[in-house]
Amino acid sequence: MTGADAASRRLVVKIGSSTLTTPDGRPDYAYLDGLAEQMAAVRAEGWQPVIVTSAAIACGLEALGIAERPTDMPSLQAAASVGQGALSAAYASAFAKRGMLTSVVLLTRRDTADRTAYLHARDTLTRLLELGVVPVVNENDTVSVEQIRFGDNDTLAALVACLIDADLMVILSDIDGLYDDNPRRNPDARLIERVERIGKDVMAVAGEAGTAVGSGGMITKIKAARVLMAAGIPMVICQGRRPGCVADAAAGRAVGTLFTAPARPHAITPKKLWIALGDAARGTITVDAGAREALVRGGKSLLAVGVRAVEGSFACDDIVDVADGEGHVFARGRAAAASDLLALAAGRTREELAANAILAVLDEKPVIHRDDLVLFE
């Protein structure tokens, strides 16, 4: 396969802490060696892989001789600082045996909340792939605090997939995929092999995190899939220790749960992808049924008359979620007004807005313009 062909097939592989560590929480270097073998195999088929990894803290705790994971932030950041070097060295060694050069890319939400920094990150990853490098991406836990953390590498991986316009994302987990119930509690739970739309039903069956070493659960994976499906990028969740799982997913063979990427009725521009994943939502705007229909089916902007409630505190231009009356988040966008003003406008008619000197501005412009809105369904 030519370099041009390979450039059109980009693969993001996310490995969770529970998959990359042994049952006692130590890094599993034998597994990492097998992962490198799989990456060499998919590269031979013309894919350009990017790894989004966890386990820096686990590596640091091992190096420091700390048996139990600390709970205070300075200790966790110190472990991440020590562990990131060890983890990077382990990746470099395993991949070098198979003729692959790796790089380290550390990100925080601060690096992506700013659109200029977001684009720089995109350009760096793209250039690394052009040079034949396998980027190994992780959250920069050494400097991250709650306000700028992604909080889970599922979100980070989805961001990376959007940054490089990936053709597929594969999440290697400690579970086979998405079930219709929690398989750890219900032995009759069935694996859902294919998801074509993420609605209330799919969100409802997403469970909690299953292990102590990871920070994400199924819900974070579903939210990542929701954005990727909007971006036209399919995603697979599978058991990360299943032999050949990455190669199977890349080849289109059934493995775990596939979240398809059907044709979208609305264009998902790079700007909208940044809105969807580049920054954390600062609040939620609840809309009525008419507004929901206008957004989803009518291709309209969100008007103040459709707003029924406001949660959180946000400023003009902050990113917010948009939910229906049942609390289901079906969109995300950039607010054109602050939360305190929108709270005053919630539930008012257009005539009431126009007659109010403070709220009249909301009668003249959208609360979220269509160009600043991302639909998840």
C-alpha positions as CSV (number, residue, x, y, z in Angstrom):
1,M,0.0,0.0,0.0
2,T,1.3,3.4,-0.9
3,G,1.9,6.3,1.6
4,A,-1.0,8.2,0.1
5,D,-3.3,5.2,0.7
6,A,-2.1,4.7,4.2
7,A,-2.7,8.4,5.0
8,S,-6.3,7.9,4.3
9,R,-6.7,5.2,7.0
10,R,-6.1,6.5,10.4
11,L,-6.7,4.4,13.6
12,V,-7.0,5.6,17.2
13,V,-6.5,2.8,19.8
14,K,-7.4,3.7,23.4
15,I,-6.1,1.4,26.1
16,G,-7.6,1.7,29.6
17,S,-5.7,1.3,32.8
18,S,-7.6,-1.9,33.7
19,T,-6.4,-3.4,30.4
20,L,-2.8,-2.3,30.5
21,T,-2.3,-3.4,34.1
22,T,-2.2,-6.7,36.0
23,P,-4.9,-7.6,38.5
24,D,-2.7,-6.1,41.3
25,G,-2.5,-2.8,39.5
26,R,1.0,-3.2,38.1
27,P,1.9,-2.4,34.4
28,D,1.6,-5.5,32.2
29,Y,4.7,-5.3,30.0
30,A,3.9,-8.6,28.3
31,Y,0.5,-7.2,27.2
32,L,2.3,-4.1,25.9
33,D,4.6,-6.3,23.8
34,G,1.6,-8.1,22.3
35,L,-0.1,-4.7,21.6
36,A,3.0,-3.6,19.7
37,E,2.7,-6.8,17.6
38,Q,-0.9,-5.9,16.8
39,M,0.1,-2.3,15.8
40,A,2.8,-3.7,13.5
41,A,0.1,-5.9,11.9
42,V,-2.3,-3.1,11.2
43,R,0.4,-0.8,9.9
44,A,1.3,-3.6,7.4
45,E,-2.4,-3.3,6.3
46,G,-2.0,0.4,5.6
47,W,-3.3,1.9,8.8
48,Q,-1.6,4.8,10.7
49,P,-2.2,4.1,14.4
50,V,-2.3,6.6,17.3
51,I,-2.3,5.2,20.8
52,V,-4.2,6.9,23.6
53,T,-2.9,5.3,26.8
54,S,-3.5,5.2,30.5
55,A,-1.4,3.7,33.3
56,A,1.2,6.5,33.9
57,I,0.2,6.6,37.5
58,A,0.4,2.8,37.8
59,C,3.9,2.8,36.4
60,G,4.9,5.6,38.8
61,L,3.6,3.8,41.8
62,E,5.5,0.7,40.8
63,A,8.7,2.6,40.4
64,L,8.2,4.4,43.7
65,G,7.4,1.2,45.5
66,I,4.0,2.5,46.6
67,A,1.6,-0.5,46.9
68,E,-1.7,1.4,47.4
69,R,-2.9,4.1,45.1
70,P,-2.9,7.5,47.0
71,T,-5.9,9.7,47.1
72,D,-4.2,13.2,47.4
73,M,-3.5,15.1,44.2
74,P,0.2,15.9,44.8
75,S,1.0,12.2,45.3
76,L,-0.9,11.2,42.2
77,Q,0.8,13.9,40.2
78,A,4.2,12.9,41.5
79,A,3.5,9.3,40.5
80,A,2.4,10.4,37.1
81,S,5.6,12.4,36.7
82,V,7.7,9.4,37.5
83,G,5.5,6.9,35.6
84,Q,5.2,8.9,32.4
85,G,8.8,8.4,31.7
86,A,8.7,4.7,32.5
87,L,5.5,4.2,30.4
88,S,7.0,6.0,27.4
89,A,10.2,4.0,27.6
90,A,8.2,0.8,27.7
91,Y,6.2,1.8,24.6
92,A,9.4,2.9,22.8
93,S,11.1,-0.4,23.6
94,A,8.2,-2.7,22.6
95,F,7.5,-0.8,19.4
96,A,11.2,-0.4,18.4
97,K,11.6,-4.2,18.4
98,R,9.2,-4.1,15.4
99,G,10.7,-1.1,13.6
100,M,8.3,1.5,14.9
101,L,9.2,4.9,16.3
102,T,7.0,6.3,19.0
103,S,6.5,9.8,20.3
104,V,5.0,11.3,23.5
105,V,2.1,13.7,23.3
106,L,0.7,15.0,26.6
107,L,-2.5,17.0,26.6
108,T,-4.8,18.8,29.1
109,R,-8.1,20.3,28.5
110,R,-6.4,23.7,28.6
111,D,-4.5,22.7,25.5
112,T,-7.8,22.1,23.6
113,A,-10.2,24.6,25.1
114,D,-8.4,27.3,23.2
115,R,-9.2,26.8,19.5
116,T,-5.7,28.0,18.4
117,A,-4.0,25.4,20.7
118,Y,-6.5,22.8,19.4
119,L,-5.4,23.4,15.9
120,H,-1.7,23.3,16.8
121,A,-2.3,19.9,18.5
122,R,-4.0,18.7,15.3
123,D,-1.1,19.9,13.1
124,T,1.5,18.2,15.4
125,L,-0.3,14.8,15.3
126,T,-0.8,15.0,11.6
127,R,2.9,15.7,11.0
128,L,3.9,12.9,13.2
129,L,1.8,10.5,11.2
130,E,3.2,11.9,8.0
131,L,6.7,11.1,9.4
132,G,5.7,7.5,10.1
133,V,5.7,7.9,13.8
134,V,3.2,6.2,16.2
135,P,2.1,9.0,18.6
136,V,1.4,7.8,22.1
137,V,-1.0,10.3,23.7
138,N,-1.9,10.6,27.4
139,E,-3.4,13.2,29.6
140,N,-0.7,15.3,31.3
141,D,-1.6,14.2,34.8
142,T,1.5,15.9,36.3
143,V,0.0,19.3,35.9
144,S,-3.7,18.5,35.6
145,V,-6.2,19.7,38.2
146,E,-9.9,19.2,38.3
147,Q,-10.7,22.3,36.3
148,I,-8.6,21.3,33.3
149,R,-8.7,17.5,33.4
150,F,-10.4,15.4,30.7
151,G,-11.1,13.1,33.6
152,D,-11.1,10.0,31.4
153,N,-9.1,8.9,28.4
154,D,-12.3,7.9,26.4
155,T,-13.0,11.6,25.9
156,L,-9.3,12.3,25.2
157,A,-9.3,9.5,22.6
158,A,-12.4,10.8,20.9
159,L,-10.8,14.3,20.7
160,V,-7.7,12.8,19.1
161,A,-9.8,10.8,16.6
162,C,-11.5,14.1,15.6
163,L,-8.3,16.0,15.5
164,I,-6.7,13.6,13.0
165,D,-10.0,12.8,11.1
166,A,-9.6,9.1,12.0
167,D,-11.3,6.4,10.0
168,L,-11.9,4.2,13.1
169,M,-11.5,4.3,16.9
170,V,-11.1,1.2,19.0
171,I,-11.4,1.2,22.8
172,L,-9.6,-1.7,24.4
173,S,-11.5,-2.3,27.6
174,D,-11.9,-5.0,30.4
175,I,-15.4,-5.8,29.1
176,D,-16.6,-7.2,25.8
177,G,-18.6,-4.2,24.8
178,L,-22.0,-2.6,25.6
179,Y,-24.6,-4.9,27.2
180,D,-28.3,-4.4,27.7
181,D,-27.7,-4.7,31.4
182,N,-24.7,-4.9,33.8
183,P,-23.1,-8.3,33.1
184,R,-21.3,-8.2,36.4
185,R,-24.7,-8.3,38.1
186,N,-26.9,-10.0,35.6
187,P,-25.6,-13.2,34.0
188,D,-28.3,-13.1,31.4
189,A,-27.2,-9.7,30.1
190,R,-26.7,-9.7,26.3
191,L,-24.0,-8.0,24.3
192,I,-25.2,-5.3,21.9
193,E,-23.1,-5.9,18.8
194,R,-24.2,-2.9,16.8
195,V,-25.5,0.6,17.7
196,E,-26.7,2.9,15.0
197,R,-28.2,5.6,17.1
198,I,-27.5,6.8,20.7
199,G,-30.8,7.8,22.3
200,K,-32.2,7.6,25.8
201,D,-32.3,3.8,25.7
202,V,-28.6,3.4,25.0
203,M,-27.6,6.1,27.6
204,A,-29.8,4.3,30.1
205,V,-27.9,1.0,29.9
206,A,-24.5,2.5,30.3
207,G,-23.0,1.3,33.6
208,E,-20.4,2.6,36.0
209,A,-16.7,2.0,36.1
210,G,-15.9,-1.6,36.9
211,T,-12.4,-1.4,38.4
212,A,-10.4,0.7,40.8
213,V,-7.5,1.6,38.5
214,G,-9.6,3.4,35.8
215,S,-11.4,6.7,35.9
216,G,-13.9,6.1,33.1
217,G,-16.9,3.8,32.9
218,M,-19.3,2.8,30.1
219,I,-21.0,6.1,30.2
220,T,-17.8,8.0,29.1
221,K,-17.4,5.5,26.3
222,I,-21.0,6.1,25.1
223,K,-20.5,9.9,25.2
224,A,-17.3,9.5,23.2
225,A,-19.2,7.4,20.6
226,R,-22.0,9.9,20.5
227,V,-19.6,12.6,19.3
228,L,-17.7,10.3,17.0
229,M,-20.9,9.2,15.3
230,A,-21.8,12.8,14.7
231,A,-18.3,13.3,13.2
232,G,-18.7,10.3,10.9
233,I,-16.1,8.2,12.7
234,P,-17.1,4.6,13.7
235,M,-16.0,3.3,17.1
236,V,-15.6,-0.2,18.6
237,I,-15.5,-1.2,22.2
238,C,-14.0,-4.6,22.8
239,Q,-12.3,-6.9,25.3
240,G,-8.7,-5.6,25.1
241,R,-7.1,-9.0,25.9
242,R,-8.9,-10.8,23.1
243,P,-6.2,-12.0,20.7
244,G,-6.1,-10.0,17.5
245,C,-8.9,-7.7,18.6
246,V,-7.4,-4.6,17.0
247,A,-6.7,-6.3,13.7
248,D,-10.2,-7.8,13.7
249,A,-11.8,-4.4,14.3
250,A,-9.7,-2.7,11.6
251,A,-10.7,-5.4,9.2
252,G,-14.4,-5.0,9.9
253,R,-14.8,-8.3,11.6
254,A,-17.3,-8.6,14.4
255,V,-15.7,-7.9,17.7
256,G,-17.4,-6.3,20.7
257,T,-19.8,-3.4,20.0
258,L,-19.6,-1.4,16.8
259,F,-21.0,2.2,16.9
260,T,-21.7,3.0,13.3
261,A,-21.2,6.3,11.6
262,P,-24.2,6.8,9.2
263,A,-24.5,9.8,6.9
264,R,-25.4,12.8,8.8
265,P,-28.1,15.3,7.7
266,H,-26.0,18.2,9.2
267,A,-22.4,19.1,8.4
268,I,-19.9,18.6,11.2
269,T,-17.3,21.2,10.6
270,P,-13.9,21.3,12.4
271,K,-15.2,24.2,14.5
272,K,-18.2,22.1,15.6
273,L,-15.9,19.2,16.5
274,W,-14.0,21.6,18.7
275,I,-17.2,22.7,20.4
276,A,-18.3,19.1,20.9
277,L,-15.0,17.9,22.5
278,G,-12.5,20.7,22.9
279,D,-14.0,22.2,26.1
280,A,-16.1,20.9,29.0
281,A,-19.7,22.0,29.1
282,R,-20.3,24.7,31.7
283,G,-24.0,24.2,32.0
284,T,-27.2,22.8,30.5
285,I,-30.0,24.5,28.7
286,T,-33.3,22.6,28.8
287,V,-35.6,23.2,25.8
288,D,-39.2,22.4,25.0
289,A,-40.4,19.8,22.5
290,G,-41.0,22.4,19.8
291,A,-37.4,23.7,20.1
292,R,-36.0,20.2,20.1
293,E,-37.9,19.4,16.8
294,A,-36.7,22.7,15.2
295,L,-33.1,21.8,16.1
296,V,-33.1,18.2,15.2
297,R,-35.4,18.1,12.2
298,G,-35.6,21.7,11.1
299,G,-32.0,22.7,11.0
300,K,-32.7,25.8,13.0
301,S,-30.9,27.9,15.7
302,L,-32.0,27.8,19.3
303,L,-34.2,30.7,20.2
304,A,-34.9,32.0,23.7
305,V,-38.6,31.2,23.4
306,G,-37.7,27.5,23.4
307,V,-35.7,27.6,26.6
308,R,-37.5,26.1,29.7
309,A,-34.7,25.9,32.3
310,V,-31.0,26.7,32.8
311,E,-28.5,24.7,35.0
312,G,-25.0,25.8,35.9
313,S,-23.2,29.1,35.7
314,F,-21.8,30.1,32.3
315,A,-20.8,33.2,30.4
316,C,-21.5,34.2,26.9
317,D,-19.4,32.1,24.5
318,D,-19.1,29.2,26.9
319,I,-19.9,25.6,25.8
320,V,-23.2,24.2,27.1
321,D,-25.2,21.1,26.8
322,V,-28.8,21.1,25.3
323,A,-31.3,18.7,26.9
324,D,-34.9,17.9,26.4
325,G,-37.6,17.8,29.0
326,E,-36.6,14.4,30.2
327,G,-33.0,15.4,30.8
328,H,-31.6,13.7,27.7
329,V,-28.6,15.7,26.2
330,F,-29.1,15.7,22.5
331,A,-26.8,18.6,21.5
332,R,-24.0,20.9,22.5
333,G,-23.2,24.4,21.5
334,R,-21.7,27.8,22.3
335,A,-24.0,30.0,24.3
336,A,-24.6,33.5,22.9
337,A,-25.8,34.7,26.4
338,A,-24.9,34.2,30.0
339,S,-26.8,31.8,32.3
340,D,-28.2,34.5,34.5
341,L,-29.8,36.2,31.6
342,L,-31.1,33.0,30.1
343,A,-32.6,32.0,33.4
344,L,-34.6,35.2,33.5
345,A,-35.8,34.5,29.9
346,A,-36.8,30.8,30.5
347,G,-40.4,30.1,29.8
348,R,-41.3,33.5,28.5
349,T,-43.1,34.2,25.2
350,R,-41.5,36.2,22.4
351,E,-43.9,39.1,23.2
352,E,-42.7,39.1,26.9
353,L,-39.1,39.1,25.8
354,A,-39.6,42.0,23.4
355,A,-41.4,44.1,26.0
356,N,-38.6,43.6,28.6
357,A,-35.8,46.1,28.4
358,I,-33.3,43.6,29.8
359,L,-34.4,40.6,27.8
360,A,-35.2,42.2,24.5
361,V,-31.7,41.4,23.2
362,L,-32.7,37.7,23.4
363,D,-35.7,38.3,21.1
364,E,-33.3,39.6,18.4
365,K,-30.6,36.9,18.3
366,P,-30.4,33.1,18.8
367,V,-29.4,31.7,22.1
368,I,-27.2,29.2,20.2
369,H,-26.6,29.8,16.5
370,R,-26.8,26.9,14.1
371,D,-23.2,27.3,13.2
372,D,-22.2,26.9,16.8
373,L,-24.4,23.8,17.5
374,V,-23.5,20.1,17.4
375,L,-26.3,17.5,17.3
376,F,-25.7,14.1,18.8
377,E,-28.7,12.4,17.1
